[in-house]
Amino acid sequence: MNTRKLLAHAVAASLAAASALAATPAAAADPIKVGLILPVTGPFAYMGRQVGAGVQLYLAEHGDTVAGRKVEIVLKDDAGVPDNTRRLAQELVINDKVAVLAGFGLTPQAFAVAPIATQSKTPMVVMQAATSSVTEKSPYIVRTSMTLPQVTFPVADWAAANKVKKVVSLVSDFAPGVDAENTFRDRFTAKGGQVIEALRMPVITNDFSPYLQRARDANPDALFVFLPAGDSAALFMKQFAERGMGKAGIKLLGPGDIVDDDVLGQMGDVALGTISSHHYSAAHPSALNKQFVEGIAKANKGMRPSFMAVGGYDGMRVIMEGLKATSGAGGEALVNAMKGQQFESPRGPVQIDPQTRDIVQNVYIRKVERVDGKLYNVELETEKAVKDPGKAR
């Protein structure tokens, strides 16, 4: 047997042992550990900042004790590297004996950990990664963020209903980008529209100019864009303006990542009028969201929450309520206690689908407008109780 197989068997044995230990009753004083794996450093650190802020706010507001035991967050930085994520998850399960794994900024990181969750029977709450198939990778995965198809198809419907005939799509070349591209194309063309060119970009790039030039040369009515939210979205918007695309009458459409609340303030007037579809806006008009926005800002030096923060906040809610229902037990019992949860979120009403373990939520058509001198995604229309389209049957 070669070294790799020996290592795999050793890891499997350790995970099995950890699972058995997790199933035994714990002393009342023992903390319940939640392993939170996020990119705290590196190009995706903004994800870790937002998701982590949501997790901490939920605990600050609702308490960190279940069945007389403290819930302890064990934060690990994977720097956005899937190999790190896998290693850290193994350590958290084997050494820290966590009851839950949580976080996961991007799809490759979630995919890397899914086999560990299955093998060790450790619930895994995905608070950000958005490829449709994530929950299918393990029966122990529950998601509180979104899927790209779920938040994309409403903007395709809006485009078809608002005299947009020809579109160039421009997406980051990884699984969520492909999900967005395919969903928009299929929905838009089914309603009579035409995607005249489909362009894909590296996931990490600072130079969008060649793609924008090709898009402009095609002379579309609109540009459909998906790229991971963050500073790259602000940079993209700047280069969109520099090429005069808005002035040429080319509309900008996409899922909400392109006008993420965390960086919207950096974009300036070029962002005005951008139409997006997404499940959360800091401008969502509810008392609960106002409280959430104020709480995040107060605890994080004025930071405006994005959809990532609400994924962390609601993810922690699902974990805590599940633990309450099981009196602190983990494993399959905890996954079952997460399934079917329904509650009012800062984003609106949500449910964890009991069959798919994925989130069901409202998706809003939004337009970037100035409100009290600041840019916000103002909600115009609501698609209620949206499931991932591939799981809607």
DAKA-V551518 format. One record per residue. PHI is phi in whole degrees, 0 to 359 (NA if undefined). Layout:
# DAKA-V551518
phi->PHI
phi->PHI
This chain:
# DAKA-V551518
phi->NA
phi->282
phi->299
phi->297
phi->293
phi->301
phi->297
phi->298
phi->293
phi->295
phi->297
phi->299
phi->296
phi->294
phi->295
phi->296
phi->296
phi->297
phi->297
phi->296
phi->296
phi->297
phi->278
phi->277
phi->299
phi->260
phi->297
phi->302
phi->278
phi->293
phi->288
phi->266
phi->262
phi->246
phi->276
phi->256
phi->253
phi->218
phi->280
phi->272
phi->237
phi->91
phi->293
phi->249
phi->299
phi->300
phi->295
phi->298
phi->297
phi->288
phi->298
phi->299
phi->296
phi->295
phi->301
phi->293
phi->295
phi->300
phi->294
phi->295
phi->279
phi->244
phi->92
phi->235
phi->234
phi->226
phi->51
phi->76
phi->242
phi->285
phi->268
phi->251
phi->274
phi->253
phi->273
phi->232
phi->262
phi->265
phi->55
phi->77
phi->251
phi->303
phi->298
phi->296
phi->300
phi->298
phi->299
phi->295
phi->297
phi->300
phi->296
phi->295
phi->287
phi->281
phi->270
phi->273
phi->54
phi->293
phi->276
phi->216
phi->256
phi->208
phi->109
phi->75
phi->289
phi->231
phi->303
phi->303
phi->293
phi->294
phi->300
phi->295
phi->264
phi->308
phi->297
phi->293
phi->300
phi->294
phi->294
phi->266
phi->57
phi->255
phi->304
phi->227
phi->260
phi->273
phi->261
phi->214
phi->313
phi->234
phi->293
phi->306
phi->279
phi->307
phi->291
phi->278
phi->279
phi->200
phi->288
phi->260
phi->270
phi->235
phi->244
phi->238
phi->257
phi->185
phi->239
phi->297
phi->301
phi->301
phi->265
phi->262
phi->299
phi->297
phi->286
phi->293
phi->298
phi->298
phi->300
phi->296
phi->274
phi->236
phi->64
phi->269
phi->252
phi->238
phi->228
phi->257
phi->261
phi->218
phi->226
phi->290
phi->273
phi->208
phi->308
phi->297
phi->297
phi->295
phi->304
phi->296
phi->302
phi->295
phi->297
phi->298
phi->301
phi->296
phi->289
phi->291
phi->289
phi->296
phi->259
phi->100
phi->279
phi->225
phi->265
phi->276
phi->201
phi->238
phi->247
phi->235
phi->243
phi->301
phi->299
phi->246
phi->208
phi->252
phi->240
phi->266
phi->302
phi->296
phi->287
phi->294
phi->294
phi->298
phi->295
phi->295
phi->298
phi->283
phi->56
phi->277
phi->284
phi->208
phi->246
phi->264
phi->230
phi->228
phi->211
phi->304
phi->299
phi->129
phi->299
phi->297
phi->293
phi->294
phi->294
phi->300
phi->298
phi->298
phi->287
phi->300
phi->291
phi->298
phi->270
phi->64
phi->289
phi->296
phi->294
phi->279
phi->88
phi->273
phi->286
phi->246
phi->232
phi->167
phi->294
phi->293
phi->303
phi->291
phi->233
phi->304
phi->304
phi->295
phi->239
phi->303
phi->296
phi->278
phi->276
phi->76
phi->297
phi->300
phi->283
phi->304
phi->90
phi->299
phi->257
phi->221
phi->238
phi->198
phi->262
phi->211
phi->221
phi->299
phi->267
phi->303
phi->275
phi->219
phi->297
phi->295
phi->291
phi->301
phi->297
phi->296
phi->300
phi->294
phi->294
phi->297
phi->298
phi->295
phi->274
phi->224
phi->54
phi->86
phi->299
phi->271
phi->289
phi->249
phi->300
phi->290
phi->297
phi->290
phi->296
phi->289
phi->298
phi->288
phi->298
phi->291
phi->298
phi->298
phi->296
phi->296
phi->293
phi->295
phi->296
phi->298
phi->292
phi->256
phi->56
phi->94
phi->284
phi->253
phi->62
phi->298
phi->299
phi->290
phi->302
phi->297
phi->285
phi->278
phi->301
phi->82
phi->301
phi->232
phi->195
phi->270
phi->254
phi->304
phi->275
phi->127
phi->289
phi->224
phi->215
phi->270
phi->301
phi->292
phi->273
phi->262
phi->63
phi->257
phi->272
phi->247
phi->201
phi->288
phi->237
phi->248
phi->276
phi->235
phi->230
phi->286
phi->223
phi->271
phi->233
phi->53
phi->83
phi->242
phi->280
phi->219
phi->273
phi->270
phi->286
phi->250
phi->220
phi->231
phi->259
phi->273
phi->47
phi->274
phi->265
phi->303
phi->304
phi->287
phi->242
phi->281
phi->287
